[in-house]
């Protein structure tokens, strides 16, 4: 099991992530930080918006359900 400790640097808490079997994380990479109720901290690599480079309407899909008529207790 790999362990680490937190330390205080100014008004921030720092966590140093040790190498895992010789694999090191990239430096200067941004992560989204998620704090869970069970005190778990998850780091998710931040990616660029995949929809920012498309043309207008490129990701539009036709509504296949628009002509469907409810026959029971469905909610539309």
N, C-alpha and C positions, 0 to 999 in steps of 0.2 A: 504494500500500500504506500502510495506517495503522499506525503503530508507537507504542509507549509504553515507558516504563521503570519498573522497580520501584524502590521506595524503602523505607527502614526507618523505621518510626514506633513507638518503644518496642520491644516484642518482636515486633511484627507486620510483615509485608511488605505494602506497599500497592501496588496497581496502579490507575492512573487510566485510565479508559476514555474516549478522546476521542469526540466526536460523529462520526457517520458520515453524510456528506452532509447535515448539518444536523439529523439525527435524534439525539436524546439519549435515554438510558435514563431510566426513571422513578427518582426518588430514593426512598429508604427502602423498596425492594422486596427481598424475600428471595429468595435463589438457593441451589440445591443445587450444591455444588462437587464436580467429579469430576476427580481427577488420574489421567492415563493414563501407561502405561509409557514412551511416547515423548515425555514432558514436555509433553503437551498439557493445558491446563486448560480444562474445559468448565463453563459456567455455565448451569444449567437453572432457569427460573423455578419457584419453589415454589408449589404450588397446595394448596388445602384438600382434605381427604380427600373424594372424590366419593361415598363410600359411608357417610359419617357421618350423613347426614340421612334415610336410608331407614327404613322400618319393618322389623321382624324378618321375615325370609323373603322380602322384596321382590325380592332378587336371586337367589333359588333357581331352579335349573333342574332339571327331571326328568332322571334318568340314563337316556338312551335305549339304553345298551348293557348294562343289567343282566341281560337275559334271553338274551344272546348266548352260545352255547356254542362254545368253541374247537374247531377241526377240524384244526388242524395244529400248528405249533410256536409259536403265539402265546403271549404272556405276559400274564396278567391279574392 
